[in-house]
Amino acid sequence: MAWCYGDFGIGLSLLKAAKELKDNYLEEKAHLILEGTTSRKSQSNTKVIDAGICHGAFGNTQIYNYLYKETLNSNYRSVAKFWLENGLEFSKYHVGYAGFKQWFGNHDKWIPSTSLLEGIAGIGLSIIDYLSEESNSWDECLLLS
């Protein structure tokens, strides 16, 4: 489960198209896809093994938090909280930024990262966005908001 492919990518794309086209039927289908993801939380069902935005727990946090702000559906908020807590559990390394490392699969190792997509920059922005009561749009660069 990741923002850049799979259920999230399809659901978010359909949701954006539905809003632009003012198509209630398409919006309903998009929400069915997105709501269907809320029960998937295990590592075997999601393939989430690190904290980063691209394929990790804080990317899921960001998406569910965005969906909550758009719909006020409390299920999205509770799942966003689940992924936030899951992401914080990845802060366990003595070497790394704030204890986080990125899984670098091509080289089969964990590395510290400052990047937006896979490192502490994106993690920090997701945490700030989750805690903020103000509307933020930093995730426009990911085509989320």
N, CA and C atoms as a LAMMPS dump frame, in Angstrom:
ITEM: TIMESTEP
0
ITEM: NUMBER OF ATOMS
435
ITEM: BOX BOUNDS ff ff ff
-5.0000000000000000e+02 5.0000000000000000e+02
-5.0000000000000000e+02 5.0000000000000000e+02
-5.0000000000000000e+02 5.0000000000000000e+02
ITEM: ATOMS id mol type element x y z
1 1 1 N 0.848 -1.169 0
2 1 2 C 0 0 0
3 1 3 C 0.893 1.23 0
4 2 1 N 0.738 2.054 -0.987
5 2 2 C 1.57 3.25 -1.091
6 2 3 C 0.836 4.307 -1.906
7 3 1 N 1.207 5.556 -1.708
8 3 2 C 0.529 6.65 -2.408
9 3 3 C 0.773 6.604 -3.908
10 4 1 N 1.875 5.995 -4.325
11 4 2 C 2.278 6.071 -5.721
12 4 3 C 1.768 4.921 -6.582
13 5 1 N 1.104 3.936 -5.995
14 5 2 C 0.551 2.848 -6.797
15 5 3 C -0.487 2.074 -5.99
16 6 1 N -1.132 1.117 -6.626
17 6 2 C -2.088 0.258 -5.944
18 6 3 C -3.399 0.957 -5.637
19 7 1 N -4.081 0.455 -4.618
20 7 2 C -5.4 0.955 -4.239
21 7 3 C -5.418 2.457 -4.004
22 8 1 N -4.399 2.95 -3.296
23 8 2 C -4.367 4.382 -3.004
24 8 3 C -4.267 5.221 -4.267
25 9 1 N -3.354 4.863 -5.134
26 9 2 C -3.171 5.628 -6.367
27 9 3 C -4.422 5.643 -7.223
28 10 1 N -5.063 4.49 -7.342
29 10 2 C -6.288 4.402 -8.138
30 10 3 C -7.417 5.173 -7.459
31 11 1 N -7.616 4.928 -6.171
32 11 2 C -8.691 5.595 -5.447
33 11 3 C -8.549 7.108 -5.43
34 12 1 N -7.33 7.582 -5.171
35 12 2 C -7.106 9.033 -5.148
36 12 3 C -7.28 9.654 -6.529
37 13 1 N -6.808 8.97 -7.564
38 13 2 C -6.973 9.484 -8.931
39 13 3 C -8.452 9.588 -9.297
40 14 1 N -9.216 8.55 -8.971
41 14 2 C -10.647 8.579 -9.257
42 14 3 C -11.357 9.658 -8.442
43 15 1 N -10.942 9.842 -7.201
44 15 2 C -11.553 10.861 -6.353
45 15 3 C -11.308 12.256 -6.913
46 16 1 N -10.087 12.516 -7.34
47 16 2 C -9.766 13.826 -7.924
48 16 3 C -10.542 14.046 -9.221
49 17 1 N -10.603 13.018 -10.052
50 17 2 C -11.365 13.129 -11.303
51 17 3 C -12.84 13.385 -11.005
52 18 1 N -13.396 12.67 -10.037
53 18 2 C -14.813 12.831 -9.674
54 18 3 C -15.107 14.249 -9.212
55 19 1 N -14.198 14.808 -8.42
56 19 2 C -14.405 16.175 -7.929
57 19 3 C -14.349 17.183 -9.076
58 20 1 N -13.402 17.012 -9.979
59 20 2 C -13.286 17.929 -11.121
60 20 3 C -14.488 17.811 -12.062
61 21 1 N -14.951 16.587 -12.252
62 21 2 C -16.069 16.347 -13.16
63 21 3 C -17.438 16.512 -12.483
64 22 1 N -17.393 16.687 -11.159
65 22 2 C -18.632 16.761 -10.373
66 22 3 C -19.501 15.523 -10.627
67 23 1 N -18.827 14.373 -10.549
68 23 2 C -19.454 13.085 -10.843
69 23 3 C -19.643 12.316 -9.528
70 24 1 N -20.855 12.332 -8.997
71 24 2 C -21.135 11.681 -7.719
72 24 3 C -20.95 10.168 -7.768
73 25 1 N -21.312 9.559 -8.885
74 25 2 C -21.155 8.111 -9.029
75 25 3 C -19.678 7.725 -8.956
76 26 1 N -18.842 8.436 -9.682
77 26 2 C -17.409 8.163 -9.674
78 26 3 C -16.811 8.417 -8.292
79 27 1 N -17.281 9.464 -7.625
80 27 2 C -16.793 9.757 -6.273
81 27 3 C -17.159 8.628 -5.312
82 28 1 N -18.36 8.104 -5.45
83 28 2 C -18.788 6.982 -4.608
84 28 3 C -17.891 5.767 -4.833
85 29 1 N -17.58 5.478 -6.085
86 29 2 C -16.697 4.345 -6.409
87 29 3 C -15.295 4.564 -5.856
88 30 1 N -14.799 5.792 -5.935
89 30 2 C -13.478 6.11 -5.389
90 30 3 C -13.448 5.86 -3.883
91 31 1 N -14.492 6.302 -3.197
92 31 2 C -14.536 6.091 -1.749
93 31 3 C -14.679 4.618 -1.385
94 32 1 N -15.357 3.837 -2.208
95 32 2 C -15.428 2.395 -1.958
96 32 3 C -14.04 1.765 -2.021
97 33 1 N -13.261 2.182 -2.994
98 33 2 C -11.887 1.676 -3.109
99 33 3 C -11.073 2.107 -1.895
100 34 1 N -11.143 3.395 -1.556
101 34 2 C -10.336 3.925 -0.457
102 34 3 C -10.775 3.369 0.893
103 35 1 N -12.067 3.243 1.111
104 35 2 C -12.549 2.67 2.364
105 35 3 C -12.173 1.196 2.476
106 36 1 N -12.058 0.529 1.345
107 36 2 C -11.644 -0.867 1.343
108 36 3 C -10.224 -1.069 1.845
109 37 1 N -9.42 -0.027 1.804
110 37 2 C -8.033 -0.145 2.274
111 37 3 C -7.92 -0.031 3.787
112 38 1 N -8.948 0.477 4.441
113 38 2 C -8.82 0.799 5.87
114 38 3 C -8.632 -0.417 6.762
115 39 1 N -9.021 -1.584 6.308
116 39 2 C -8.856 -2.786 7.136
117 39 3 C -7.504 -3.447 6.93
118 40 1 N -6.765 -3.003 5.932
119 40 2 C -5.448 -3.592 5.648
120 40 3 C -4.398 -2.899 6.499
121 41 1 N -3.884 -3.637 7.481
122 41 2 C -2.925 -3.023 8.403
123 41 3 C -1.694 -3.888 8.661
124 42 1 N -1.745 -5.153 8.35
125 42 2 C -0.599 -6.017 8.634
126 42 3 C 0.499 -5.813 7.594
127 43 1 N 1.697 -6.106 7.992
128 43 2 C 2.83 -5.963 7.075
129 43 3 C 2.66 -6.88 5.866
130 44 1 N 2.114 -8.058 6.067
131 44 2 C 1.945 -8.978 4.934
132 44 3 C 0.896 -8.479 3.942
133 45 1 N -0.097 -7.722 4.414
134 45 2 C -1.135 -7.185 3.523
135 45 3 C -0.776 -5.85 2.901
136 46 1 N 0.166 -5.137 3.486
137 46 2 C 0.477 -3.787 3.012
138 46 3 C 1.882 -3.647 2.446
139 47 1 N 2.777 -4.531 2.831
140 47 2 C 4.195 -4.466 2.447
141 47 3 C 4.88 -3.213 3
142 48 1 N 4.315 -2.618 4.043
143 48 2 C 4.916 -1.445 4.68
144 48 3 C 5.982 -1.937 5.651
145 49 1 N 7.247 -1.594 5.353
146 49 2 C 8.344 -2.049 6.22
147 49 3 C 9.178 -0.908 6.774
148 50 1 N 8.863 0.337 6.371
149 50 2 C 9.574 1.476 6.951
150 50 3 C 8.613 2.646 7.107
151 51 1 N 9.15 3.779 7.505
152 51 2 C 8.305 4.907 7.899
153 51 3 C 8.051 5.926 6.8
154 52 1 N 8.818 5.929 5.743
155 52 2 C 8.793 7.009 4.761
156 52 3 C 7.46 7.251 4.07
157 53 1 N 7.4 8.352 3.351
158 53 2 C 6.18 8.747 2.635
159 53 3 C 5.907 7.808 1.454
160 54 1 N 6.916 7.477 0.694
161 54 2 C 6.707 6.793 -0.581
162 54 3 C 6.04 5.436 -0.414
163 55 1 N 6.577 4.576 0.394
164 55 2 C 6.029 3.23 0.556
165 55 3 C 5.858 2.869 2.011
166 56 1 N 5.854 3.876 2.877
167 56 2 C 5.869 3.584 4.306
168 56 3 C 4.668 4.083 5.082
169 57 1 N 4.785 3.947 6.371
170 57 2 C 3.685 4.234 7.286
171 57 3 C 3.232 5.69 7.249
172 58 1 N 4.166 6.624 7.103
173 58 2 C 3.757 8.031 7.122
174 58 3 C 3.108 8.472 5.81
175 59 1 N 3.362 7.765 4.725
176 59 2 C 2.612 8.015 3.507
177 59 3 C 1.151 7.634 3.7
178 60 1 N 0.936 6.5 4.363
179 60 2 C -0.427 6.074 4.661
180 60 3 C -1.091 7.046 5.638
181 61 1 N -0.334 7.505 6.624
182 61 2 C -0.855 8.506 7.558
183 61 3 C -1.327 9.734 6.796
184 62 1 N -0.507 10.209 5.886
185 62 2 C -0.82 11.424 5.135
186 62 3 C -2.08 11.25 4.294
187 63 1 N -2.201 10.122 3.632
188 63 2 C -3.369 9.883 2.788
189 63 3 C -4.644 9.805 3.621
190 64 1 N -4.615 9.028 4.69
191 64 2 C -5.818 8.91 5.509
192 64 3 C -6.16 10.226 6.2
193 65 1 N -5.157 10.981 6.595
194 65 2 C -5.414 12.285 7.208
195 65 3 C -6.051 13.229 6.187
196 66 1 N -5.551 13.212 4.953
197 66 2 C -6.149 14.009 3.877
198 66 3 C -7.603 13.601 3.662
199 67 1 N -7.855 12.294 3.588
200 67 2 C -9.218 11.811 3.373
201 67 3 C -10.14 12.205 4.52
202 68 1 N -9.613 12.164 5.736
203 68 2 C -10.425 12.601 6.876
204 68 3 C -10.797 14.077 6.74
205 69 1 N -9.814 14.906 6.414
206 69 2 C -10.086 16.34 6.286
207 69 3 C -11.074 16.629 5.158
208 70 1 N -11.048 15.821 4.107
209 70 2 C -11.958 16.008 2.976
210 70 3 C -13.378 15.539 3.282
211 71 1 N -13.498 14.472 4.077
212 71 2 C -14.808 13.831 4.258
213 71 3 C -15.362 13.911 5.675
214 72 1 N -14.488 14.162 6.653
215 72 2 C -14.832 14.104 8.079
216 72 3 C -15.317 12.715 8.495
217 73 1 N -14.937 11.703 7.726
218 73 2 C -15.235 10.307 8.046
219 73 3 C -14.274 9.882 9.156
220 74 1 N -14.807 9.604 10.347
221 74 2 C -13.962 9.299 11.509
222 74 3 C -13.156 8.024 11.33
223 75 1 N -13.596 7.12 10.46
224 75 2 C -12.819 5.914 10.195
225 75 3 C -11.468 6.267 9.582
226 76 1 N -11.46 7.24 8.661
227 76 2 C -10.197 7.674 8.069
228 76 3 C -9.272 8.248 9.142
229 77 1 N -9.822 8.995 10.084
230 77 2 C -8.998 9.587 11.147
231 77 3 C -8.404 8.497 12.039
232 78 1 N -9.201 7.488 12.381
233 78 2 C -8.675 6.431 13.249
234 78 3 C -7.607 5.606 12.533
235 79 1 N -7.775 5.393 11.235
236 79 2 C -6.751 4.651 10.487
237 79 3 C -5.499 5.516 10.309
238 80 1 N -5.668 6.82 10.141
239 80 2 C -4.508 7.727 10.088
240 80 3 C -3.724 7.632 11.397
241 81 1 N -4.434 7.59 12.506
242 81 2 C -3.769 7.465 13.819
243 81 3 C -3.035 6.133 13.929
244 82 1 N -3.656 5.058 13.447
245 82 2 C -2.99 3.758 13.449
246 82 3 C -1.656 3.839 12.719
247 83 1 N -1.663 4.432 11.504
248 83 2 C -0.444 4.492 10.704
249 83 3 C 0.579 5.447 11.31
250 84 1 N 0.131 6.505 11.957
251 84 2 C 1.051 7.4 12.66
252 84 3 C 1.775 6.63 13.756
253 85 1 N 1.021 5.909 14.563
254 85 2 C 1.621 5.129 15.648
255 85 3 C 2.533 4.039 15.1
256 86 1 N 2.107 3.392 14.021
257 86 2 C 2.933 2.382 13.381
258 86 3 C 4.238 3.001 12.888
259 87 1 N 4.133 4.167 12.272
260 87 2 C 5.326 4.854 11.774
261 87 3 C 6.3 5.23 12.883
262 88 1 N 5.77 5.674 14.005
263 88 2 C 6.638 6.045 15.126
264 88 3 C 7.416 4.851 15.663
265 89 1 N 6.855 3.667 15.525
266 89 2 C 7.558 2.454 15.968
267 89 3 C 8.825 2.188 15.149
268 90 1 N 8.918 2.752 13.967
269 90 2 C 10.114 2.574 13.14
270 90 3 C 11.271 3.453 13.606
271 91 1 N 11.032 4.339 14.545
272 91 2 C 12.096 5.182 15.094
273 91 3 C 12.828 4.385 16.168
274 92 1 N 13.747 3.533 15.75
275 92 2 C 14.387 2.59 16.671
276 92 3 C 15.894 2.463 16.489
277 93 1 N 16.462 3.293 15.632
278 93 2 C 17.881 3.151 15.317
279 93 3 C 18.699 4.203 16.06
280 94 1 N 19.851 3.782 16.542
281 94 2 C 20.747 4.732 17.208
282 94 3 C 21.454 5.619 16.195
283 95 1 N 21.673 5.087 15.012
284 95 2 C 22.249 5.866 13.926
285 95 3 C 21.131 6.088 12.925
286 96 1 N 20.836 7.329 12.654
287 96 2 C 19.733 7.669 11.76
288 96 3 C 19.133 8.969 12.244
289 97 1 N 18.342 9.596 11.421
290 97 2 C 17.74 10.873 11.778
291 97 3 C 16.502 10.613 12.627
292 98 1 N 16.532 11.099 13.873
293 98 2 C 15.447 10.883 14.841
294 98 3 C 15.156 9.391 15.008
295 99 1 N 16.138 8.563 14.744
296 99 2 C 15.986 7.124 14.899
297 99 3 C 15.404 6.403 13.69
298 100 1 N 15.13 7.125 12.602
299 100 2 C 14.525 6.513 11.411
300 100 3 C 15.586 6.167 10.369
301 101 1 N 15.32 5.065 9.675
302 101 2 C 16.103 4.681 8.508
303 101 3 C 15.145 4.217 7.417
304 102 1 N 15.634 4.275 6.2
305 102 2 C 14.883 3.846 5.023
306 102 3 C 15.392 2.478 4.592
307 103 1 N 14.48 1.596 4.195
308 103 2 C 14.889 0.32 3.628
309 103 3 C 15.333 0.566 2.197
310 104 1 N 16.583 0.263 1.913
311 104 2 C 17.18 0.454 0.601
312 104 3 C 17.291 -0.922 -0.035
313 105 1 N 16.168 -1.368 -0.639
314 105 2 C 16.039 -2.738 -1.122
315 105 3 C 17.034 -3.147 -2.18
316 106 1 N 17.435 -2.208 -3.045
317 106 2 C 18.39 -2.55 -4.105
318 106 3 C 19.717 -3.027 -3.542
319 107 1 N 20.033 -2.556 -2.327
320 107 2 C 21.298 -2.943 -1.704
321 107 3 C 21.081 -3.769 -0.446
322 108 1 N 19.821 -4.122 -0.186
323 108 2 C 19.467 -4.989 0.93
324 108 3 C 20.009 -4.474 2.267
325 109 1 N 19.763 -3.156 2.535
326 109 2 C 20.228 -2.599 3.803
327 109 3 C 19.39 -1.384 4.206
328 110 1 N 19.519 -1.011 5.455
329 110 2 C 18.853 0.161 6.021
330 110 3 C 19.816 1.336 5.999
331 111 1 N 19.329 2.511 5.553
332 111 2 C 20.187 3.692 5.497
333 111 3 C 19.45 4.904 6.075
334 112 1 N 20.186 5.834 6.682
335 112 2 C 19.547 7.091 7.097
336 112 3 C 19.239 7.932 5.863
337 113 1 N 18.118 8.655 5.892
338 113 2 C 17.738 9.448 4.73
339 113 3 C 17.074 10.749 5.181
340 114 1 N 17.405 11.828 4.486
341 114 2 C 16.774 13.116 4.766
342 114 3 C 15.716 13.476 3.739
343 115 1 N 15.499 12.649 2.744
344 115 2 C 14.652 13.004 1.601
345 115 3 C 13.175 13.157 1.967
346 116 1 N 12.459 13.83 1.087
347 116 2 C 11.023 14.023 1.264
348 116 3 C 10.265 12.704 1.111
349 117 1 N 10.574 11.94 0.097
350 117 2 C 9.811 10.723 -0.176
351 117 3 C 10.133 9.564 0.764
352 118 1 N 11.374 9.429 1.145
353 118 2 C 11.756 8.237 1.896
354 118 3 C 12.447 8.517 3.22
355 119 1 N 12.607 9.786 3.553
356 119 2 C 13.366 10.11 4.75
357 119 3 C 12.645 10.986 5.75
358 120 1 N 13.439 11.568 6.617
359 120 2 C 12.935 12.318 7.757
360 120 3 C 12.182 13.595 7.36
361 121 1 N 12.487 14.182 6.225
362 121 2 C 11.769 15.397 5.805
363 121 3 C 10.282 15.098 5.609
364 122 1 N 9.967 14.048 4.886
365 122 2 C 8.57 13.674 4.674
366 122 3 C 7.899 13.187 5.944
367 123 1 N 8.641 12.452 6.749
368 123 2 C 8.107 11.979 8.029
369 123 3 C 7.716 13.167 8.898
370 124 1 N 8.612 14.136 8.999
371 124 2 C 8.34 15.328 9.818
372 124 3 C 7.15 16.113 9.306
373 125 1 N 7.054 16.3 8.003
374 125 2 C 5.919 17.032 7.436
375 125 3 C 4.598 16.306 7.687
376 126 1 N 4.61 14.99 7.606
377 126 2 C 3.388 14.227 7.874
378 126 3 C 2.959 14.353 9.333
379 127 1 N 3.917 14.313 10.232
380 127 2 C 3.591 14.469 11.654
381 127 3 C 3.034 15.858 11.921
382 128 1 N 3.672 16.879 11.369
383 128 2 C 3.179 18.253 11.545
384 128 3 C 1.762 18.383 11
385 129 1 N 1.531 17.846 9.812
386 129 2 C 0.221 17.937 9.188
387 129 3 C -0.837 17.214 10.019
388 130 1 N -0.491 16.056 10.546
389 130 2 C -1.428 15.287 11.364
390 130 3 C -1.811 16.071 12.627
391 131 1 N -0.834 16.714 13.243
392 131 2 C -1.075 17.433 14.502
393 131 3 C -1.704 18.803 14.307
394 132 1 N -1.596 19.349 13.12
395 132 2 C -2.064 20.706 12.849
396 132 3 C -3.573 20.764 12.636
397 133 1 N -4.176 21.77 13.208
398 133 2 C -5.599 22.008 12.967
399 133 3 C -5.794 22.893 11.744
400 134 1 N -4.728 23.528 11.299
401 134 2 C -4.795 24.383 10.114
402 134 3 C -4.692 23.534 8.847
403 135 1 N -5.244 24.066 7.778
404 135 2 C -5.15 23.39 6.494
405 135 3 C -3.749 23.594 5.924
406 136 1 N -3.13 22.514 5.529
407 136 2 C -1.788 22.552 4.928
408 136 3 C -1.887 21.982 3.52
409 137 1 N -1.021 22.434 2.658
410 137 2 C -1.071 21.909 1.29
411 137 3 C 0.314 21.51 0.789
412 138 1 N 1.225 21.202 1.702
413 138 2 C 2.569 20.838 1.279
414 138 3 C 2.534 19.582 0.39
415 139 1 N 1.528 18.728 0.601
416 139 2 C 1.496 17.47 -0.149
417 139 3 C 0.971 17.622 -1.569
418 140 1 N 0.728 18.875 -2.013
419 140 2 C 0.386 19.096 -3.421
420 140 3 C 1.487 18.576 -4.343
421 141 1 N 2.736 18.61 -3.855
422 141 2 C 3.842 18.13 -4.684
423 141 3 C 3.738 16.619 -4.914
424 142 1 N 2.941 15.933 -4.122
425 142 2 C 2.702 14.501 -4.299
426 142 3 C 1.357 14.236 -4.977
427 143 1 N 0.689 15.327 -5.358
428 143 2 C -0.627 15.272 -5.985
429 143 3 C -1.681 14.698 -5.043
430 144 1 N -1.522 14.956 -3.737
431 144 2 C -2.489 14.465 -2.755
432 144 3 C -3.57 15.493 -2.445
433 145 1 N -3.219 16.743 -2.318
434 145 2 C -4.251 17.724 -1.93
435 145 3 C -4.625 18.614 -3.092
